Amino acid sequence: MGIVLNQSIKNTLITYIGFGLGAINILFLYTNFLTEEYFGLVGYILSTANILMPLMAFGVQNTIVKFYSSFKTGLEQQNFLSTMLLLPLFLIIPLAAFTHFAHNQIGEWISKENPITKDYIWLIYVTAIAFAYFEVFYAWSKVQLQSVFGNFIKEVFHRVAIMMLLFAHYFKYITIEEFIYSITIVYFVRLIIMAFYAFSLQKPILKIKRLPNIISIVKYSALIILAGSVALIILELDKVMINQYIAIKNIAYYSVAIFIATVIDVPQRAMQQIVNPLTAEYLNAKNYLALDGLYKKSSITLLIISGLILVLILVNIKALYVLLPNNYSEGLFVVFIIGIAKLFNSVLGNNNSILFYSDYYRMILVFGLLVAIITVVSNIILIPILGLNGAALASCITIFIYNTIKLIFVKVRFNLSPFSFKSIQAFIITLSCFLGFYFWDILEFPISSILLKSTLCSIIFLVSIYKMKLSKDINGMIDAILNRINKKTFK
């Protein structure tokens, strides 16, 4: 098994484990061990730090991956990596000074609606630094073709540590303030572990020489800062802006709803590791016939898998919220809206890869800047009017506009479309299963209801997909499972 395939399989498994741990933390531990206000505060700190992360990193995590292979000797590569460690400081230090001198003004602004946030401004800044340098050291290890350990630390380590902190708070070993500060410590421990691992693969050097292409490197880093910031603004800005207009406890409700809807994204994240290199290969060879086939195949496969996940979430959402504290059902509409948006995102298949690996990759930044403006404006308008649901609607509008623009661009430039008649058939099956099971509930026994509805819905959905032969890949998987069962049965 090749190193790429081997690490892709391991990384996919690690991602699912991390996602499962995150589900336990967010759906059950945070909701029962913390008050809604403090859960919302944690969500606000981490979301704001995530938005600041590309700025703090100065785009270095992407710059390392792009330019490392252009340096041919080990000494040149060491010099390049060591220089990359210093580059983020050119923004971190001035921002630290600004934050220090403008502390009161920033505090008054972000705590206008929720005074609890005022004392944690510096924690947001410090956490953003931990996020930024972790990504730098993770990139350092990836260019050495070692990504598994870093992915484990990124997806699993902090979730296990936070789970332990949640139990420590619940059993009164630490206060809520100590819990919040300890989360930042966890991210710094994660950073230190990643740094030691990166240095074990390639040691830095103390004497740094000026890089011959430093201007190109800095220009690329600046471009990536903007691109990375736009992507995270689309993902995280809604939580940050909720704090500015309504009670911070709503971020807790929103975080739970978003996490539930994000399950729909998992198959796409797993598939990207396979389709990205294929997309690049077809584009480089100008094999647009094969690219069109991959575009349609990835789209229909993700429509079926993500569509089933969406249906299972929506038909069971009322029963799931029965298992959570009462107020969290405020996010019910959010799950619907964001879930539909996530499905549209999945249905585009390898659309992002086509744009990113083609000669039009800069257009992602142009589209992203436009959509970032729409994100900000729609949140400003909708949150004061609709509250939590307004944030969800703003995100949904943003995702639909962004994806529609990319869909049209690929159609115009490459004459490629991910859709076919099979897409319509899969959509009809998805909608029919939703309508057939959503209105039937046994809320007195929520776990039994979830198990029963999920089993029946999955059987009907998969049998319909299989009989209609909408995806060769999915039919092949089902055939393999049935053959294995038959062999064990008649052995």
C-alpha positions in Angstrom: 0.0 0.0 0.0 1.5 3.4 -1.0 2.3 6.1 1.5 -0.5 8.4 0.3 -3.2 5.8 0.4 -1.9 4.4 3.7 -2.0 7.8 5.4 -5.3 8.7 3.7 -7.0 5.7 5.2 -5.5 6.3 8.7 -6.4 10.0 8.5 -10.0 9.2 7.6 -10.3 6.9 10.5 -8.8 9.4 12.9 -11.1 12.1 11.6 -14.2 9.9 12.3 -12.8 9.1 15.8 -12.3 12.8 16.5 -15.8 13.6 15.2 -17.3 11.0 17.5 -15.5 12.4 20.5 -16.6 15.9 19.5 -20.2 14.6 19.4 -20.0 13.3 23.0 -18.5 16.6 24.2 -20.8 19.0 22.4 -24.1 17.1 22.5 -23.9 15.6 26.0 -21.1 16.9 28.2 -21.1 20.6 27.4 -24.9 20.7 27.4 -25.2 19.0 30.9 -22.0 20.1 32.6 -21.9 23.8 31.7 -24.5 26.5 31.9 -25.8 27.7 28.6 -24.0 31.1 29.1 -20.6 29.6 29.7 -21.0 27.0 26.9 -21.8 30.0 24.6 -18.7 31.8 26.0 -16.5 28.9 25.1 -18.0 28.7 21.6 -17.5 32.5 21.2 -13.8 32.4 22.3 -12.9 29.5 20.0 -14.8 30.8 17.0 -13.2 34.2 17.3 -9.8 32.7 17.7 -10.4 30.6 14.6 -11.3 33.6 12.5 -8.0 35.3 13.7 -5.9 32.2 13.1 -5.0 32.9 9.4 -4.0 36.4 10.3 -1.8 35.2 13.2 -0.2 32.5 11.0 0.5 34.9 8.1 -0.6 32.2 5.7 2.6 30.3 6.5 1.0 26.9 6.9 0.0 27.0 3.2 3.2 28.7 2.1 5.3 25.9 3.6 3.4 23.3 1.5 3.7 25.3 -1.7 7.3 26.4 -1.6 9.1 23.7 0.4 9.7 21.4 -2.6 11.2 24.2 -4.6 14.3 24.2 -2.4 16.5 21.3 -3.4 19.1 20.9 -0.7 18.5 20.0 2.9 20.2 23.2 4.1 18.0 25.3 1.9 14.9 23.6 3.2 16.0 24.0 6.8 16.7 27.7 6.1 13.2 28.1 4.5 11.4 26.3 7.4 13.3 28.3 10.0 12.4 31.6 8.2 8.7 30.5 8.2 8.8 30.3 12.0 9.6 34.0 12.2 7.2 35.3 9.5 4.0 35.1 11.7 5.7 37.4 14.3 5.5 40.3 11.9 1.7 40.4 12.5 1.5 38.8 16.0 3.7 41.4 17.7 1.9 44.5 16.2 -1.5 42.9 17.0 -0.4 42.2 20.5 0.6 45.9 21.0 -2.7 47.0 19.5 -4.7 44.6 21.7 -2.8 45.9 24.8 -3.4 49.6 24.2 -6.9 49.2 22.8 -8.0 46.6 25.3 -10.7 48.7 27.0 -12.2 49.9 23.7 -12.3 46.4 22.2 -13.7 45.1 25.5 -16.5 47.6 25.5 -17.4 46.8 21.9 -17.5 43.0 22.2 -19.2 43.0 25.6 -22.0 45.5 24.6 -24.6 42.8 24.6 -22.9 40.2 26.8 -20.6 41.7 29.6 -19.2 38.2 30.4 -17.0 38.4 27.3 -15.0 41.4 28.4 -12.6 39.6 30.6 -11.6 37.1 27.9 -10.2 39.3 25.1 -6.6 38.4 25.8 -7.6 34.7 25.9 -9.0 35.0 22.4 -5.8 36.5 21.1 -3.6 33.9 22.9 -5.7 31.0 21.7 -5.5 32.3 18.1 -1.7 32.2 18.4 -1.9 28.6 19.6 -4.1 27.7 16.6 -1.8 29.5 14.2 1.5 28.0 15.2 0.0 24.5 15.5 -1.0 24.7 11.8 2.6 25.9 11.0 4.2 22.9 12.7 1.5 20.6 11.2 2.5 21.8 7.7 6.1 21.4 8.7 5.4 17.6 9.3 3.2 17.3 6.2 6.0 18.3 3.8 8.1 15.5 5.3 5.2 13.2 4.2 4.2 12.5 7.8 0.6 13.6 8.4 -0.9 10.9 10.6 0.5 12.0 14.0 -0.4 15.6 13.3 -3.9 14.7 12.3 -4.3 12.6 15.5 -3.2 15.6 17.6 -5.4 17.9 15.6 -8.6 15.8 15.6 -8.3 13.6 18.8 -5.9 15.0 21.4 -7.7 18.2 22.4 -11.1 16.6 22.4 -10.0 13.9 24.9 -8.3 16.6 27.0 -11.4 18.8 27.0 -13.5 15.8 27.9 -11.3 15.3 30.9 -11.6 18.9 31.8 -15.4 18.8 31.6 -15.5 15.9 34.0 -13.1 17.7 36.3 -15.4 20.7 36.4 -18.5 18.6 36.8 -16.9 16.9 39.9 -15.8 20.3 41.2 -12.1 19.8 40.9 -11.8 23.0 38.9 -14.0 26.1 38.7 -15.6 27.3 35.5 -13.0 30.1 35.1 -10.2 27.5 35.5 -12.0 25.3 33.0 -12.0 28.1 30.4 -8.3 29.0 30.9 -7.4 25.3 30.9 -8.9 25.0 27.3 -6.3 27.5 26.1 -3.6 25.6 28.0 -4.7 22.4 26.2 -4.3 24.1 22.8 -0.8 25.3 23.8 0.1 21.7 25.0 -1.1 20.5 21.6 1.1 23.1 19.9 4.2 22.1 21.9 3.7 18.4 21.1 3.3 19.2 17.5 6.5 21.4 17.5 8.6 18.7 19.1 7.3 16.2 16.5 8.0 18.6 13.6 11.5 19.3 14.9 12.2 15.5 15.2 11.5 15.3 11.5 13.5 18.3 10.4 15.5 20.4 12.8 15.5 24.3 12.5 18.7 26.2 12.2 19.6 29.3 14.3 21.5 31.1 11.5 19.0 32.2 8.9 19.9 33.5 5.5 17.8 35.6 3.3 15.7 33.5 0.9 16.2 34.3 -2.8 12.5 34.3 -3.6 11.3 36.0 -0.3 9.2 38.6 -2.2 7.2 35.9 -3.9 6.8 34.0 -0.7 5.5 37.0 1.2 3.1 37.9 -1.6 1.7 34.4 -1.6 1.4 34.4 2.2 -0.5 37.7 2.1 -2.9 36.3 -0.6 -3.5 33.1 1.5 -4.2 35.2 4.6 -7.1 36.7 2.7 -8.3 33.4 1.3 -8.0 31.6 4.6 -9.8 34.4 6.4 -12.6 34.4 3.9 -13.2 30.7 4.4 -13.2 30.9 8.2 -15.4 34.0 8.1 -18.0 32.0 6.2 -17.8 29.1 8.7 -17.4 31.0 12.0 -18.7 34.6 11.7 -22.2 33.7 12.6 -21.2 32.6 16.2 -19.2 35.8 16.7 -21.9 38.1 15.5 -24.6 36.4 17.7 -22.6 37.7 20.6 -23.0 41.3 19.3 -26.8 41.2 19.0 -28.4 38.6 21.3 -27.7 36.7 24.6 -24.5 34.6 24.5 -26.3 31.5 25.6 -27.7 31.4 22.1 -24.2 30.5 20.8 -24.5 27.3 22.9 -27.8 26.4 21.2 -26.3 27.3 17.8 -23.1 25.3 18.4 -25.1 22.1 19.1 -27.3 22.6 16.0 -24.3 23.3 13.8 -22.4 20.3 15.0 -25.4 18.0 14.3 -25.7 19.5 10.7 -22.0 19.2 10.2 -22.2 15.4 10.2 -23.4 15.8 6.6 -20.0 17.1 5.7 -18.0 14.1 6.8 -18.4 12.0 3.7 -17.2 14.9 1.5 -14.2 15.4 3.7 -13.3 11.8 3.4 -13.9 11.7 -0.4 -11.7 14.8 -1.0 -8.6 12.9 -0.2 -9.3 10.6 -3.1 -10.8 12.9 -5.7 -8.4 15.8 -5.3 -5.3 14.1 -6.9 -7.5 12.6 -9.6 -9.0 16.1 -10.4 -5.5 17.6 -10.6 -4.4 14.8 -12.9 -7.3 15.1 -15.3 -6.9 18.9 -15.4 -3.2 18.7 -16.1 -3.8 16.2 -18.9 -6.8 18.3 -20.2 -8.9 15.1 -20.0 -12.2 16.8 -19.6 -14.2 13.7 -20.5 -12.8 11.9 -17.5 -13.1 15.0 -15.4 -16.8 15.2 -16.3 -17.3 11.6 -15.3 -15.6 12.2 -11.9 -17.6 15.4 -11.4 -20.9 13.5 -11.9 -19.8 10.4 -10.0 -18.6 12.3 -6.9 -21.8 14.4 -7.0 -24.3 11.5 -7.2 -22.4 9.5 -4.6 -22.3 12.4 -2.1 -25.9 13.2 -2.8 -26.9 9.7 -1.9 -24.7 9.3 1.2 -25.1 12.8 2.5 -28.8 12.8 1.6 -29.3 9.7 3.7 -27.5 11.3 6.6 -29.6 14.4 6.3 -32.8 12.4 6.3 -31.7 10.4 9.3 -30.9 13.6 11.2 -34.1 15.4 10.3 -36.5 12.5 10.9 -34.9 12.0 14.3 -34.2 15.5 15.3 -37.2 15.9 17.7 -36.3 12.7 19.5 -32.7 13.7 19.7 -33.6 17.1 21.3 -35.7 15.2 23.9 -32.4 13.7 25.1 -30.8 17.2 25.5 -31.7 19.9 28.0 -34.9 21.7 27.1 -33.6 25.0 25.9 -31.4 23.5 23.2 -34.4 22.8 21.1 -34.1 26.5 20.2 -31.7 25.3 17.5 -34.2 22.9 15.7 -34.8 25.3 12.8 -31.0 25.9 12.5 -30.4 22.1 12.0 -33.0 22.2 9.1 -31.6 25.2 7.4 -27.9 24.4 7.8 -28.5 20.8 7.0 -30.0 21.7 3.6 -27.2 24.1 2.9 -24.6 21.4 3.7 -26.3 18.9 1.4 -26.1 21.5 -1.4 -22.4 21.8 -0.6 -21.9 18.0 -0.9 -23.9 17.7 -4.1 -21.3 19.9 -5.9 -18.9 16.9 -5.6 -15.3 17.9 -6.6 -16.3 21.4 -7.7 -13.9 23.0 -5.3 -11.0 20.8 -6.6 -11.7 21.8 -10.2 -11.4 25.5 -9.3 -8.4 25.1 -7.0 -6.3 23.0 -9.3 -7.1 24.8 -12.5 -5.7 28.1 -13.8 -8.6 29.9 -12.3 -7.7 29.2 -8.6 -7.5 33.0 -7.9 -11.2 33.2 -8.6 -11.9 31.4 -5.3 -10.5 34.4 -3.5 -12.6 36.8 -5.6 -15.7 34.8 -5.0 -14.8 34.4 -1.3 -14.4 38.2 -0.7 -17.8 38.8 -2.3 -19.4 36.2 -0.2 -17.7 37.4 3.0 -19.3 40.8 2.5 -22.7 39.1 1.9 -22.1 37.1 5.1 -21.4 40.2 7.2 -24.3 42.2 5.8 -26.9 39.3 6.0 -25.9 38.6 9.7 -26.2 42.3 10.6 -29.7 42.4 9.0 -31.1 39.0 10.1 -29.8 38.3 13.6 -31.5 41.4 15.2 -34.7 40.4 13.5 -34.8 36.6 13.7 -32.1 35.9 16.4 -30.6 32.4 16.2 -32.6 31.5 13.1 -31.4 34.7 11.5 -27.8 33.6 11.9 -28.7 30.2 10.3 -30.6 31.8 7.5 -27.6 34.2 6.8 -25.2 31.2 6.6 -27.6 29.3 4.4 -27.9 32.3 2.0 -24.1 32.7 2.0 -23.5 29.0 1.2 -26.1 28.9 -1.5 -24.8 32.0 -3.2 -21.1 30.9 -3.0 -21.9 27.4 -4.3 -24.1 28.7 -7.1 -21.4 31.1 -8.3 -18.8 28.3 -8.3 -21.3 26.0 -10.1 -22.0 28.5 -12.8 -18.3 29.4 -13.2 -17.3 25.8 -13.8 -20.1 25.3 -16.2 -19.2 28.4 -18.2 -15.4 27.8 -18.2 -15.3 24.0 -18.5 -18.8 23.2 -19.8 -19.1 20.7 -16.9 -22.1 20.0 -14.7 -22.3 17.6 -11.7 -26.0 16.9 -12.3 -27.8 14.3 -14.4 -31.3 12.6 -14.4 -30.0 10.4 -11.6 -29.6 13.4 -9.4 -33.3 14.1 -9.8 -34.2 10.5 -8.9 -31.9 10.6 -5.8 -33.5 13.8 -4.7 -37.0 12.4 -5.0 -36.0 9.4 -3.0 -34.5 11.6 -0.3 -37.5 13.9 -0.1 -39.9 10.9 0.0 -38.1 9.3 2.9 -38.1 12.5 4.8 -41.8 13.1 4.3 -42.6 9.5 5.0 -40.8 9.4 8.4 -40.6 12.9 9.8 -44.2 13.1 11.1 -44.0 9.8 12.9 -42.5 10.0 16.4 -42.5 8.0 19.7 -41.1 10.8 21.8 -41.9 9.0 25.1 -39.2 6.6 24.1 -36.7 8.7 22.1 -33.9 6.2 21.8 -36.3 3.5 20.6 -37.8 6.0 18.2 -34.4 6.9 16.8 -33.3 3.2 16.4 -36.6 2.1 14.8 -37.0 5.1 12.4 -33.3 5.0 11.4 -33.4 1.3 10.6 -36.6 1.4 8.5 -35.7 4.6 6.8 -32.2 3.4 5.9 -33.5 0.1 4.5 -36.2 1.8 2.3 -33.7 4.5 1.1 -30.9 2.0 0.3 -33.1 -0.5 -1.4 -34.6 2.2 -3.6 -31.1 3.5 -4.5 -29.9 0.0 -5.2 -32.9 -1.0 -7.3 -32.7 2.1 -9.4 -28.9 1.7 -9.9 -28.1 5.4 -9.3 -24.5 4.8 -8.3 -22.2 2.1 -9.4 -19.9 2.7 -6.4 -22.7 2.4 -3.9 -24.2 -0.6 -5.6 -20.7 -2.2 -5.7 -20.4 -1.6 -1.9 -23.8 -3.1 -1.2 -23.0 -6.1 -3.4 -19.7 -6.7 -1.6 -21.5 -6.6 1.8 -24.2 -9.0 0.6 -21.7 -11.4 -0.8 -19.7 -11.4 2.4 -22.9 -12.1 4.4 -23.9 -14.9 2.0 -20.4 -16.5 2.3 -20.6 -16.4 6.1 -24.2 -17.7 6.1 -23.6 -20.7 3.9 -20.0 -21.5 5.0 
